[in-house]
């Protein structure tokens, strides 16, 4: 068994662990993972992306993504202290538009080299942003959250399996897809969210409420939707999926140390990362809501800075599939693979 195969099976174990804990303590698992594993993930991944020049053509492309993350964070924190806006999306338009610009702009950074054509492409994507608000939920709620931690993680697993032609990798992908489906079929009583968990989760509950409102558009009462988030079977199933997706997303990153060498950084940077992580966990321990606000920019910045890699991974999945069909090898080098 190769080291890559052992890593695939180790990740299957991590998926099953995340699944098992999320089944019974979904709110508590999410809050722990987000506060303890989350900051370490943000800091180490940003360092790793910086060492690999963020997978873009322009040496300063990352500065635009950081600027957009600052603007998006300011928009979000200025209009609402909570993501709970499932039926009034207009209030989130500025924030949503900035997320859209970062995501589409990252694609330009990956596929367009010419400065002139980049300007044309940016002008077109800005123009497109003025024509429609139908993408509000996708960009405001799901792209920086569940799509980032679940769909893109799945893309990394798929690309790794295709690149190495690994049966173990495909098995791990199957387990990754199966776990959320099992939440729909296995419904034990579970443990109700504690008063602390309910209070601490407030800033994130808009993701849950948006899904609930999407499943039942006739329910337009915030009070009714909130009660479903914390005290309904549907709400519990959604929370289990969110807790699983976030916890495994973080564990998957930390399991890849030997493959992508994210831990290799200057000693001074290691010290800074360690101090910032300790400070972040301390803030969460004192006041969870304050911790989420304090680290909102860092969380959003790591999402934005990963967008180019997300696009590149999807493009290389297509290349690998094409290579399997037509016998040509066009994928990016193994050192560029995140997961």
Secondary structure, DSSP 8 states (H G I E B T S, - for coil): --HHHHHHHHHHHHHHHHHHHHHH-HHHHHHHIIIIIHHHHHHHHHHHHHHTGGG-SSTTHHHHHHHHHHHHHHHHHHH-SSS--SS-GGGGHHHHHHHHHHHHHHHHHHH---HHHHHHHHHHHHHHHTT--TTHHIIIIIIIIIIIIIIHHHHHHHHHHHHHT-HHHHHHHHHHHHHHHHHHH---------HHHHHHTGGGHHHHHHHHHHH-TT---HHHHHHHHHHSHHHHHHHHHHHHHHHHHHHHHHHTHHHH-TT---HHHHHHHHHHHHHHHHHHHH-HHHHHHHTHHHHHHHHHHHHHHHHHHHHHHHHHHHHHHH-------GGG---
